[in-house]
Amino acid sequence: MGLGRYHTPDLTTRLQRLQDALRVDPYNEHLHHLAADTLIALGKPEDARAFLARYHQRLAETVPTKA
C-alpha cells in the first residue's frame, strides 16, 4: 500500500494511522518524520522533537559496535 492513506486532513486520525504503521515498522524513517510533522501541525513541536529523539536513540542502540 502507498503512503496516501496517511494523508488525511484530520490530523488526529493521521497521527493514529502513522502510530499504527510504526508499530508494524518501527524503524521506518519516513513514517517517523511524517508523524513528527503531524505533531508539529497539531501544535506540539516539543512532542515532535522528543519523538524523533527517541527514534534516533533507538537507532543508535541497534547499531552494532566494533569489538
CHARMM-style PDB file with segment names, atoms N, HN, CA, C and O in Angstrom:
ATOM      1  N   MET     1       0.831  -1.183   0.000  1.00  0.00      PROA
ATOM      2  CA  MET     1       0.000   0.000   0.000  1.00  0.00      PROA
ATOM      3  C   MET     1       0.875   1.246   0.000  1.00  0.00      PROA
ATOM      4  O   MET     1       1.993   1.240   0.516  1.00  0.00      PROA
ATOM      5  N   GLY     2       0.354   2.297  -0.578  1.00  0.00      PROA
ATOM      6  HN  GLY     2      -0.554   2.302  -0.997  1.00  0.00      PROA
ATOM      7  CA  GLY     2       1.096   3.547  -0.625  1.00  0.00      PROA
ATOM      8  C   GLY     2       0.905   4.359   0.643  1.00  0.00      PROA
ATOM      9  O   GLY     2       0.118   4.000   1.520  1.00  0.00      PROA
ATOM     10  N   LEU     3       1.636   5.453   0.723  1.00  0.00      PROA
ATOM     11  HN  LEU     3       2.275   5.744   0.011  1.00  0.00      PROA
ATOM     12  CA  LEU     3       1.558   6.315   1.893  1.00  0.00      PROA
ATOM     13  C   LEU     3       0.350   7.236   1.874  1.00  0.00      PROA
ATOM     14  O   LEU     3       0.129   7.961   2.844  1.00  0.00      PROA
ATOM     15  N   GLY     4      -0.434   7.233   0.812  1.00  0.00      PROA
ATOM     16  HN  GLY     4      -0.254   6.644   0.025  1.00  0.00      PROA
ATOM     17  CA  GLY     4      -1.577   8.124   0.692  1.00  0.00      PROA
ATOM     18  C   GLY     4      -2.592   7.987   1.807  1.00  0.00      PROA
ATOM     19  O   GLY     4      -3.269   8.959   2.145  1.00  0.00      PROA
ATOM     20  N   ARG     5      -2.714   6.797   2.389  1.00  0.00      PROA
ATOM     21  HN  ARG     5      -2.164   6.008   2.114  1.00  0.00      PROA
ATOM     22  CA  ARG     5      -3.704   6.599   3.450  1.00  0.00      PROA
ATOM     23  C   ARG     5      -3.366   7.383   4.711  1.00  0.00      PROA
ATOM     24  O   ARG     5      -4.221   7.555   5.580  1.00  0.00      PROA
ATOM     25  N   TYR     6      -2.128   7.859   4.820  1.00  0.00      PROA
ATOM     26  HN  TYR     6      -1.434   7.719   4.114  1.00  0.00      PROA
ATOM     27  CA  TYR     6      -1.728   8.633   5.995  1.00  0.00      PROA
ATOM     28  C   TYR     6      -2.023  10.114   5.823  1.00  0.00      PROA
ATOM     29  O   TYR     6      -1.977  10.864   6.799  1.00  0.00      PROA
ATOM     30  N   HSD     7      -2.322  10.546   4.623  1.00  0.00      PROA
ATOM     31  HN  HSD     7      -2.359   9.937   3.831  1.00  0.00      PROA
ATOM     32  CA  HSD     7      -2.520  11.961   4.334  1.00  0.00      PROA
ATOM     33  C   HSD     7      -4.001  12.316   4.360  1.00  0.00      PROA
ATOM     34  O   HSD     7      -4.599  12.659   3.340  1.00  0.00      PROA
ATOM     35  N   THR     8      -4.567  12.224   5.543  1.00  0.00      PROA
ATOM     36  HN  THR     8      -4.081  11.945   6.371  1.00  0.00      PROA
ATOM     37  CA  THR     8      -5.953  12.617   5.740  1.00  0.00      PROA
ATOM     38  C   THR     8      -5.970  14.036   6.317  1.00  0.00      PROA
ATOM     39  O   THR     8      -5.060  14.398   7.062  1.00  0.00      PROA
ATOM     40  N   PRO     9      -6.969  14.836   5.996  1.00  0.00      PROA
ATOM     41  CA  PRO     9      -6.998  16.200   6.531  1.00  0.00      PROA
ATOM     42  C   PRO     9      -7.171  16.246   8.052  1.00  0.00      PROA
ATOM     43  O   PRO     9      -6.801  17.236   8.683  1.00  0.00      PROA
ATOM     44  N   ASP    10      -7.728  15.187   8.646  1.00  0.00      PROA
ATOM     45  HN  ASP    10      -8.028  14.382   8.134  1.00  0.00      PROA
ATOM     46  CA  ASP    10      -7.894  15.144  10.100  1.00  0.00      PROA
ATOM     47  C   ASP    10      -6.561  14.726  10.727  1.00  0.00      PROA
ATOM     48  O   ASP    10      -6.142  13.574  10.612  1.00  0.00      PROA
ATOM     49  N   LEU    11      -5.910  15.672  11.387  1.00  0.00      PROA
ATOM     50  HN  LEU    11      -6.251  16.607  11.481  1.00  0.00      PROA
ATOM     51  CA  LEU    11      -4.563  15.435  11.904  1.00  0.00      PROA
ATOM     52  C   LEU    11      -4.519  14.357  12.979  1.00  0.00      PROA
ATOM     53  O   LEU    11      -3.550  13.601  13.055  1.00  0.00      PROA
ATOM     54  N   THR    12      -5.540  14.275  13.801  1.00  0.00      PROA
ATOM     55  HN  THR    12      -6.328  14.889  13.740  1.00  0.00      PROA
ATOM     56  CA  THR    12      -5.561  13.253  14.850  1.00  0.00      PROA
ATOM     57  C   THR    12      -5.651  11.860  14.244  1.00  0.00      PROA
ATOM     58  O   THR    12      -4.965  10.940  14.690  1.00  0.00      PROA
ATOM     59  N   THR    13      -6.490  11.701  13.234  1.00  0.00      PROA
ATOM     60  HN  THR    13      -7.048  12.447  12.872  1.00  0.00      PROA
ATOM     61  CA  THR    13      -6.600  10.414  12.540  1.00  0.00      PROA
ATOM     62  C   THR    13      -5.288  10.088  11.836  1.00  0.00      PROA
ATOM     63  O   THR    13      -4.838   8.942  11.859  1.00  0.00      PROA
ATOM     64  N   ARG    14      -4.672  11.089  11.210  1.00  0.00      PROA
ATOM     65  HN  ARG    14      -5.037  12.020  11.191  1.00  0.00      PROA
ATOM     66  CA  ARG    14      -3.387  10.872  10.535  1.00  0.00      PROA
ATOM     67  C   ARG    14      -2.354  10.362  11.529  1.00  0.00      PROA
ATOM     68  O   ARG    14      -1.639   9.402  11.243  1.00  0.00      PROA
ATOM     69  N   LEU    15      -2.271  10.999  12.701  1.00  0.00      PROA
ATOM     70  HN  LEU    15      -2.852  11.779  12.933  1.00  0.00      PROA
ATOM     71  CA  LEU    15      -1.290  10.585  13.693  1.00  0.00      PROA
ATOM     72  C   LEU    15      -1.572   9.162  14.171  1.00  0.00      PROA
ATOM     73  O   LEU    15      -0.643   8.372  14.342  1.00  0.00      PROA
ATOM     74  N   GLN    16      -2.836   8.831  14.387  1.00  0.00      PROA
ATOM     75  HN  GLN    16      -3.590   9.473  14.248  1.00  0.00      PROA
ATOM     76  CA  GLN    16      -3.185   7.473  14.808  1.00  0.00      PROA
ATOM     77  C   GLN    16      -2.779   6.440  13.764  1.00  0.00      PROA
ATOM     78  O   GLN    16      -2.257   5.379  14.105  1.00  0.00      PROA
ATOM     79  N   ARG    17      -3.015   6.747  12.507  1.00  0.00      PROA
ATOM     80  HN  ARG    17      -3.439   7.609  12.229  1.00  0.00      PROA
ATOM     81  CA  ARG    17      -2.639   5.813  11.429  1.00  0.00      PROA
ATOM     82  C   ARG    17      -1.125   5.661  11.343  1.00  0.00      PROA
ATOM     83  O   ARG    17      -0.616   4.561  11.130  1.00  0.00      PROA
ATOM     84  N   LEU    18      -0.417   6.755  11.509  1.00  0.00      PROA
ATOM     85  HN  LEU    18      -0.830   7.649  11.682  1.00  0.00      PROA
ATOM     86  CA  LEU    18       1.045   6.689  11.479  1.00  0.00      PROA
ATOM     87  C   LEU    18       1.567   5.884  12.664  1.00  0.00      PROA
ATOM     88  O   LEU    18       2.496   5.090  12.511  1.00  0.00      PROA
ATOM     89  N   GLN    19       0.983   6.080  13.835  1.00  0.00      PROA
ATOM     90  HN  GLN    19       0.229   6.725  13.959  1.00  0.00      PROA
ATOM     91  CA  GLN    19       1.403   5.303  15.004  1.00  0.00      PROA
ATOM     92  C   GLN    19       1.131   3.819  14.795  1.00  0.00      PROA
ATOM     93  O   GLN    19       1.949   2.983  15.177  1.00  0.00      PROA
ATOM     94  N   ASP    20      -0.002   3.485  14.198  1.00  0.00      PROA
ATOM     95  HN  ASP    20      -0.667   4.164  13.888  1.00  0.00      PROA
ATOM     96  CA  ASP    20      -0.298   2.083  13.881  1.00  0.00      PROA
ATOM     97  C   ASP    20       0.748   1.510  12.934  1.00  0.00      PROA
ATOM     98  O   ASP    20       1.229   0.394  13.127  1.00  0.00      PROA
ATOM     99  N   ALA    21       1.094   2.281  11.915  1.00  0.00      PROA
ATOM    100  HN  ALA    21       0.703   3.188  11.758  1.00  0.00      PROA
ATOM    101  CA  ALA    21       2.088   1.826  10.939  1.00  0.00      PROA
ATOM    102  C   ALA    21       3.454   1.660  11.590  1.00  0.00      PROA
ATOM    103  O   ALA    21       4.195   0.736  11.255  1.00  0.00      PROA
ATOM    104  N   LEU    22       3.790   2.548  12.515  1.00  0.00      PROA
ATOM    105  HN  LEU    22       3.188   3.299  12.787  1.00  0.00      PROA
ATOM    106  CA  LEU    22       5.090   2.456  13.179  1.00  0.00      PROA
ATOM    107  C   LEU    22       5.178   1.263  14.123  1.00  0.00      PROA
ATOM    108  O   LEU    22       6.276   0.782  14.405  1.00  0.00      PROA
ATOM    109  N   ARG    23       4.050   0.785  14.609  1.00  0.00      PROA
ATOM    110  HN  ARG    23       3.159   1.175  14.380  1.00  0.00      PROA
ATOM    111  CA  ARG    23       4.068  -0.442  15.404  1.00  0.00      PROA
ATOM    112  C   ARG    23       4.442  -1.641  14.528  1.00  0.00      PROA
ATOM    113  O   ARG    23       5.045  -2.603  15.006  1.00  0.00      PROA
ATOM    114  N   VAL    24       4.083  -1.576  13.257  1.00  0.00      PROA
ATOM    115  HN  VAL    24       3.594  -0.795  12.869  1.00  0.00      PROA
ATOM    116  CA  VAL    24       4.413  -2.647  12.311  1.00  0.00      PROA
ATOM    117  C   VAL    24       5.849  -2.497  11.811  1.00  0.00      PROA
ATOM    118  O   VAL    24       6.564  -3.487  11.653  1.00  0.00      PROA
ATOM    119  N   ASP    25       6.267  -1.255  11.563  1.00  0.00      PROA
ATOM    120  HN  ASP    25       5.686  -0.451  11.690  1.00  0.00      PROA
ATOM    121  CA  ASP    25       7.598  -0.981  11.004  1.00  0.00      PROA
ATOM    122  C   ASP    25       8.272   0.113  11.844  1.00  0.00      PROA
ATOM    123  O   ASP    25       8.327   1.270  11.426  1.00  0.00      PROA
ATOM    124  N   PRO    26       8.790  -0.255  13.036  1.00  0.00      PROA
ATOM    125  CA  PRO    26       9.292   0.755  13.967  1.00  0.00      PROA
ATOM    126  C   PRO    26      10.570   1.465  13.535  1.00  0.00      PROA
ATOM    127  O   PRO    26      10.990   2.411  14.201  1.00  0.00      PROA
ATOM    128  N   TYR    27      11.195   1.046  12.455  1.00  0.00      PROA
ATOM    129  HN  TYR    27      10.854   0.278  11.913  1.00  0.00      PROA
ATOM    130  CA  TYR    27      12.432   1.695  12.006  1.00  0.00      PROA
ATOM    131  C   TYR    27      12.249   2.499  10.722  1.00  0.00      PROA
ATOM    132  O   TYR    27      13.231   2.927  10.117  1.00  0.00      PROA
ATOM    133  N   ASN    28      11.008   2.707  10.304  1.00  0.00      PROA
ATOM    134  HN  ASN    28      10.210   2.359  10.796  1.00  0.00      PROA
ATOM    135  CA  ASN    28      10.730   3.425   9.065  1.00  0.00      PROA
ATOM    136  C   ASN    28      10.927   4.931   9.283  1.00  0.00      PROA
ATOM    137  O   ASN    28      10.115   5.593   9.929  1.00  0.00      PROA
ATOM    138  N   GLU    29      12.012   5.445   8.736  1.00  0.00      PROA
ATOM    139  HN  GLU    29      12.673   4.907   8.211  1.00  0.00      PROA
ATOM    140  CA  GLU    29      12.366   6.852   8.936  1.00  0.00      PROA
ATOM    141  C   GLU    29      11.313   7.797   8.371  1.00  0.00      PROA
ATOM    142  O   GLU    29      10.968   8.796   9.002  1.00  0.00      PROA
ATOM    143  N   HSD    30      10.808   7.486   7.193  1.00  0.00      PROA
ATOM    144  HN  HSD    30      11.089   6.675   6.680  1.00  0.00      PROA
ATOM    145  CA  HSD    30       9.826   8.370   6.561  1.00  0.00      PROA
ATOM    146  C   HSD    30       8.562   8.492   7.424  1.00  0.00      PROA
ATOM    147  O   HSD    30       8.027   9.588   7.593  1.00  0.00      PROA
ATOM    148  N   LEU    31       8.094   7.374   7.961  1.00  0.00      PROA
ATOM    149  HN  LEU    31       8.529   6.484   7.823  1.00  0.00      PROA
ATOM    150  CA  LEU    31       6.916   7.416   8.817  1.00  0.00      PROA
ATOM    151  C   LEU    31       7.172   8.232  10.080  1.00  0.00      PROA
ATOM    152  O   LEU    31       6.288   8.952  10.545  1.00  0.00      PROA
ATOM    153  N   HSD    32       8.381   8.122  10.638  1.00  0.00      PROA
ATOM    154  HN  HSD    32       9.099   7.537  10.260  1.00  0.00      PROA
ATOM    155  CA  HSD    32       8.713   8.911  11.822  1.00  0.00      PROA
ATOM    156  C   HSD    32       8.666  10.409  11.512  1.00  0.00      PROA
ATOM    157  O   HSD    32       8.164  11.199  12.312  1.00  0.00      PROA
ATOM    158  N   HSD    33       9.183  10.788  10.364  1.00  0.00      PROA
ATOM    159  HN  HSD    33       9.591  10.147   9.714  1.00  0.00      PROA
ATOM    160  CA  HSD    33       9.167  12.210  10.006  1.00  0.00      PROA
ATOM    161  C   HSD    33       7.749  12.697   9.705  1.00  0.00      PROA
ATOM    162  O   HSD    33       7.400  13.830  10.036  1.00  0.00      PROA
ATOM    163  N   LEU    34       6.942  11.856   9.085  1.00  0.00      PROA
ATOM    164  HN  LEU    34       7.225  10.936   8.816  1.00  0.00      PROA
ATOM    165  CA  LEU    34       5.539  12.238   8.867  1.00  0.00      PROA
ATOM    166  C   LEU    34       4.816  12.417  10.199  1.00  0.00      PROA
ATOM    167  O   LEU    34       4.038  13.356  10.367  1.00  0.00      PROA
ATOM    168  N   ALA    35       5.073  11.521  11.138  1.00  0.00      PROA
ATOM    169  HN  ALA    35       5.705  10.758  11.001  1.00  0.00      PROA
ATOM    170  CA  ALA    35       4.437  11.634  12.450  1.00  0.00      PROA
ATOM    171  C   ALA    35       4.907  12.900  13.173  1.00  0.00      PROA
ATOM    172  O   ALA    35       4.102  13.598  13.789  1.00  0.00      PROA
ATOM    173  N   ALA    36       6.199  13.193  13.101  1.00  0.00      PROA
ATOM    174  HN  ALA    36       6.854  12.626  12.601  1.00  0.00      PROA
ATOM    175  CA  ALA    36       6.725  14.404  13.733  1.00  0.00      PROA
ATOM    176  C   ALA    36       6.110  15.646  13.093  1.00  0.00      PROA
ATOM    177  O   ALA    36       5.729  16.583  13.795  1.00  0.00      PROA
ATOM    178  N   ASP    37       6.012  15.657  11.778  1.00  0.00      PROA
ATOM    179  HN  ASP    37       6.321  14.896  11.208  1.00  0.00      PROA
ATOM    180  CA  ASP    37       5.381  16.791  11.083  1.00  0.00      PROA
ATOM    181  C   ASP    37       3.926  16.952  11.518  1.00  0.00      PROA
ATOM    182  O   ASP    37       3.436  18.071  11.664  1.00  0.00      PROA
ATOM    183  N   THR    38       3.245  15.833  11.722  1.00  0.00      PROA
ATOM    184  HN  THR    38       3.643  14.924  11.603  1.00  0.00      PROA
ATOM    185  CA  THR    38       1.850  15.878  12.153  1.00  0.00      PROA
ATOM    186  C   THR    38       1.751  16.427  13.576  1.00  0.00      PROA
ATOM    187  O   THR    38       0.857  17.220  13.872  1.00  0.00      PROA
ATOM    188  N   LEU    39       2.658  16.015  14.453  1.00  0.00      PROA
ATOM    189  HN  LEU    39       3.384  15.371  14.213  1.00  0.00      PROA
ATOM    190  CA  LEU    39       2.670  16.557  15.808  1.00  0.00      PROA
ATOM    191  C   LEU    39       2.882  18.077  15.781  1.00  0.00      PROA
ATOM    192  O   LEU    39       2.242  18.810  16.534  1.00  0.00      PROA
ATOM    193  N   ILE    40       3.771  18.535  14.922  1.00  0.00      PROA
ATOM    194  HN  ILE    40       4.292  17.939  14.311  1.00  0.00      PROA
ATOM    195  CA  ILE    40       4.007  19.980  14.794  1.00  0.00      PROA
ATOM    196  C   ILE    40       2.736  20.675  14.314  1.00  0.00      PROA
ATOM    197  O   ILE    40       2.364  21.729  14.830  1.00  0.00      PROA
ATOM    198  N   ALA    41       2.079  20.083  13.333  1.00  0.00      PROA
ATOM    199  HN  ALA    41       2.381  19.227  12.914  1.00  0.00      PROA
ATOM    200  CA  ALA    41       0.838  20.667  12.812  1.00  0.00      PROA
ATOM    201  C   ALA    41      -0.258  20.694  13.877  1.00  0.00      PROA
ATOM    202  O   ALA    41      -1.147  21.544  13.836  1.00  0.00      PROA
ATOM    203  N   LEU    42      -0.193  19.769  14.824  1.00  0.00      PROA
ATOM    204  HN  LEU    42       0.529  19.079  14.857  1.00  0.00      PROA
ATOM    205  CA  LEU    42      -1.154  19.741  15.924  1.00  0.00      PROA
ATOM    206  C   LEU    42      -0.770  20.727  17.034  1.00  0.00      PROA
ATOM    207  O   LEU    42      -1.452  20.818  18.054  1.00  0.00      PROA
ATOM    208  N   GLY    43       0.333  21.466  16.825  1.00  0.00      PROA
ATOM    209  HN  GLY    43       0.888  21.392  15.996  1.00  0.00      PROA
ATOM    210  CA  GLY    43       0.763  22.442  17.820  1.00  0.00      PROA
ATOM    211  C   GLY    43       1.592  21.838  18.938  1.00  0.00      PROA
ATOM    212  O   GLY    43       1.647  22.388  20.038  1.00  0.00      PROA
ATOM    213  N   LYS    44       2.240  20.710  18.665  1.00  0.00      PROA
ATOM    214  HN  LYS    44       2.196  20.263  17.772  1.00  0.00      PROA
ATOM    215  CA  LYS    44       3.034  20.015  19.678  1.00  0.00      PROA
ATOM    216  C   LYS    44       4.481  19.838  19.223  1.00  0.00      PROA
ATOM    217  O   LYS    44       4.947  18.708  19.078  1.00  0.00      PROA
ATOM    218  N   PRO    45       5.200  20.946  18.996  1.00  0.00      PROA
ATOM    219  CA  PRO    45       6.574  20.823  18.492  1.00  0.00      PROA
ATOM    220  C   PRO    45       7.521  20.130  19.474  1.00  0.00      PROA
ATOM    221  O   PRO    45       8.437  19.423  19.055  1.00  0.00      PROA
ATOM    222  N   GLU    46       7.307  20.328  20.772  1.00  0.00      PROA
ATOM    223  HN  GLU    46       6.563  20.903  21.112  1.00  0.00      PROA
ATOM    224  CA  GLU    46       8.166  19.652  21.756  1.00  0.00      PROA
ATOM    225  C   GLU    46       7.950  18.143  21.723  1.00  0.00      PROA
ATOM    226  O   GLU    46       8.901  17.373  21.860  1.00  0.00      PROA
ATOM    227  N   ASP    47       6.706  17.723  21.541  1.00  0.00      PROA
ATOM    228  HN  ASP    47       5.934  18.349  21.430  1.00  0.00      PROA
ATOM    229  CA  ASP    47       6.422  16.292  21.407  1.00  0.00      PROA
ATOM    230  C   ASP    47       7.099  15.731  20.158  1.00  0.00      PROA
ATOM    231  O   ASP    47       7.613  14.612  20.171  1.00  0.00      PROA
ATOM    232  N   ALA    48       7.095  16.513  19.085  1.00  0.00      PROA
ATOM    233  HN  ALA    48       6.678  17.422  19.074  1.00  0.00      PROA
ATOM    234  CA  ALA    48       7.742  16.072  17.844  1.00  0.00      PROA
ATOM    235  C   ALA    48       9.243  15.900  18.047  1.00  0.00      PROA
ATOM    236  O   ALA    48       9.828  14.914  17.601  1.00  0.00      PROA
ATOM    237  N   ARG    49       9.864  16.867  18.725  1.00  0.00      PROA
ATOM    238  HN  ARG    49       9.388  17.669  19.088  1.00  0.00      PROA
ATOM    239  CA  ARG    49      11.302  16.762  18.989  1.00  0.00      PROA
ATOM    240  C   ARG    49      11.617  15.547  19.851  1.00  0.00      PROA
ATOM    241  O   ARG    49      12.568  14.815  19.578  1.00  0.00      PROA
ATOM    242  N   ALA    50      10.819  15.335  20.889  1.00  0.00      PROA
ATOM    243  HN  ALA    50      10.047  15.930  21.111  1.00  0.00      PROA
ATOM    244  CA  ALA    50      11.037  14.188  21.776  1.00  0.00      PROA
ATOM    245  C   ALA    50      10.817  12.871  21.027  1.00  0.00      PROA
ATOM    246  O   ALA    50      11.554  11.907  21.229  1.00  0.00      PROA
ATOM    247  N   PHE    51       9.816  12.838  20.177  1.00  0.00      PROA
ATOM    248  HN  PHE    51       9.217  13.622  20.013  1.00  0.00      PROA
ATOM    249  CA  PHE    51       9.503  11.647  19.383  1.00  0.00      PROA
ATOM    250  C   PHE    51      10.688  11.280  18.487  1.00  0.00      PROA
ATOM    251  O   PHE    51      11.098  10.121  18.437  1.00  0.00      PROA
ATOM    252  N   LEU    52      11.233  12.273  17.780  1.00  0.00      PROA
ATOM    253  HN  LEU    52      10.900  13.215  17.820  1.00  0.00      PROA
ATOM    254  CA  LEU    52      12.376  11.998  16.904  1.00  0.00      PROA
ATOM    255  C   LEU    52      13.632  11.672  17.708  1.00  0.00      PROA
ATOM    256  O   LEU    52      14.451  10.865  17.268  1.00  0.00      PROA
ATOM    257  N   ALA    53      13.793  12.283  18.871  1.00  0.00      PROA
ATOM    258  HN  ALA    53      13.128  12.938  19.228  1.00  0.00      PROA
ATOM    259  CA  ALA    53      14.945  11.969  19.716  1.00  0.00      PROA
ATOM    260  C   ALA    53      14.896  10.507  20.165  1.00  0.00      PROA
ATOM    261  O   ALA    53      15.918   9.820  20.172  1.00  0.00      PROA
ATOM    262  N   ARG    54      13.698  10.033  20.540  1.00  0.00      PROA
ATOM    263  HN  ARG    54      12.868  10.590  20.535  1.00  0.00      PROA
ATOM    264  CA  ARG    54      13.556   8.618  20.925  1.00  0.00      PROA
ATOM    265  C   ARG    54      13.867   7.698  19.747  1.00  0.00      PROA
ATOM    266  O   ARG    54      14.503   6.658  19.914  1.00  0.00      PROA
ATOM    267  N   TYR    55      13.419   8.083  18.569  1.00  0.00      PROA
ATOM    268  HN  TYR    55      12.902   8.928  18.433  1.00  0.00      PROA
ATOM    269  CA  TYR    55      13.698   7.283  17.368  1.00  0.00      PROA
ATOM    270  C   TYR    55      15.202   7.208  17.111  1.00  0.00      PROA
ATOM    271  O   TYR    55      15.739   6.128  16.862  1.00  0.00      PROA
ATOM    272  N   HSD    56      15.876   8.349  17.173  1.00  0.00      PROA
ATOM    273  HN  HSD    56      15.440   9.225  17.375  1.00  0.00      PROA
ATOM    274  CA  HSD    56      17.326   8.364  16.927  1.00  0.00      PROA
ATOM    275  C   HSD    56      18.071   7.585  18.016  1.00  0.00      PROA
ATOM    276  O   HSD    56      19.073   6.929  17.730  1.00  0.00      PROA
ATOM    277  N   GLN    57      17.594   7.652  19.246  1.00  0.00      PROA
ATOM    278  HN  GLN    57      16.780   8.185  19.478  1.00  0.00      PROA
ATOM    279  CA  GLN    57      18.209   6.878  20.324  1.00  0.00      PROA
ATOM    280  C   GLN    57      18.037   5.381  20.064  1.00  0.00      PROA
ATOM    281  O   GLN    57      18.974   4.604  20.244  1.00  0.00      PROA
ATOM    282  N   ARG    58      16.844   4.983  19.641  1.00  0.00      PROA
ATOM    283  HN  ARG    58      16.083   5.615  19.494  1.00  0.00      PROA
ATOM    284  CA  ARG    58      16.590   3.573  19.324  1.00  0.00      PROA
ATOM    285  C   ARG    58      17.525   3.108  18.212  1.00  0.00      PROA
ATOM    286  O   ARG    58      18.074   2.007  18.273  1.00  0.00      PROA
ATOM    287  N   LEU    59      17.703   3.947  17.201  1.00  0.00      PROA
ATOM    288  HN  LEU    59      17.258   4.841  17.152  1.00  0.00      PROA
ATOM    289  CA  LEU    59      18.615   3.581  16.114  1.00  0.00      PROA
ATOM    290  C   LEU    59      20.042   3.426  16.618  1.00  0.00      PROA
ATOM    291  O   LEU    59      20.739   2.481  16.248  1.00  0.00      PROA
ATOM    292  N   ALA    60      20.474   4.353  17.458  1.00  0.00      PROA
ATOM    293  HN  ALA    60      19.909   5.121  17.759  1.00  0.00      PROA
ATOM    294  CA  ALA    60      21.834   4.309  17.984  1.00  0.00      PROA
ATOM    295  C   ALA    60      22.061   3.048  18.811  1.00  0.00      PROA
ATOM    296  O   ALA    60      23.156   2.485  18.801  1.00  0.00      PROA
ATOM    297  N   GLU    61      21.044   2.611  19.515  1.00  0.00      PROA
ATOM    298  HN  GLU    61      20.155   3.068  19.523  1.00  0.00      PROA
ATOM    299  CA  GLU    61      21.156   1.425  20.348  1.00  0.00      PROA
ATOM    300  C   GLU    61      21.175   0.138  19.537  1.00  0.00      PROA
ATOM    301  O   GLU    61      21.626  -0.892  20.039  1.00  0.00      PROA
ATOM    302  N   THR    62      20.704   0.170  18.308  1.00  0.00      PROA
ATOM    303  HN  THR    62      20.338   1.006  17.900  1.00  0.00      PROA
ATOM    304  CA  THR    62      20.658  -1.050  17.494  1.00  0.00      PROA
ATOM    305  C   THR    62      21.865  -1.202  16.583  1.00  0.00      PROA
ATOM    306  O   THR    62      22.058  -2.260  15.984  1.00  0.00      PROA
ATOM    307  N   VAL    63      22.674  -0.169  16.473  1.00  0.00      PROA
ATOM    308  HN  VAL    63      22.517   0.690  16.960  1.00  0.00      PROA
ATOM    309  CA  VAL    63      23.874  -0.235  15.634  1.00  0.00      PROA
ATOM    310  C   VAL    63      24.913  -1.094  16.347  1.00  0.00      PROA
ATOM    311  O   VAL    63      25.279  -0.802  17.486  1.00  0.00      PROA
ATOM    312  N   PRO    64      25.389  -2.141  15.694  1.00  0.00      PROA
ATOM    313  CA  PRO    64      26.393  -2.988  16.350  1.00  0.00      PROA
ATOM    314  C   PRO    64      27.698  -2.220  16.540  1.00  0.00      PROA
ATOM    315  O   PRO    64      28.117  -1.440  15.685  1.00  0.00      PROA
ATOM    316  N   THR    65      28.321  -2.465  17.682  1.00  0.00      PROA
ATOM    317  HN  THR    65      27.980  -3.099  18.377  1.00  0.00      PROA
ATOM    318  CA  THR    65      29.614  -1.828  17.961  1.00  0.00      PROA
ATOM    319  C   THR    65      30.725  -2.747  17.515  1.00  0.00      PROA
ATOM    320  O   THR    65      30.576  -3.969  17.501  1.00  0.00      PROA
ATOM    321  N   LYS    66      31.839  -2.145  17.152  1.00  0.00      PROA
ATOM    322  HN  LYS    66      31.960  -1.153  17.163  1.00  0.00      PROA
ATOM    323  CA  LYS    66      33.009  -2.950  16.740  1.00  0.00      PROA
ATOM    324  C   LYS    66      33.749  -3.421  17.983  1.00  0.00      PROA
ATOM    325  O   LYS    66      33.956  -2.659  18.928  1.00  0.00      PROA
ATOM    326  N   ALA    67      34.139  -4.672  17.965  1.00  0.00      PROA
ATOM    327  HN  ALA    67      33.971  -5.290  17.197  1.00  0.00      PROA
ATOM    328  CA  ALA    67      34.847  -5.243  19.121  1.00  0.00      PROA
ATOM    329  C   ALA    67      36.315  -4.917  19.079  1.00  0.00      PROA
ATOM    330  OT1 ALA    67      37.063  -5.317  19.972  1.00  0.00      PROA
TER     331      ALA     67
END
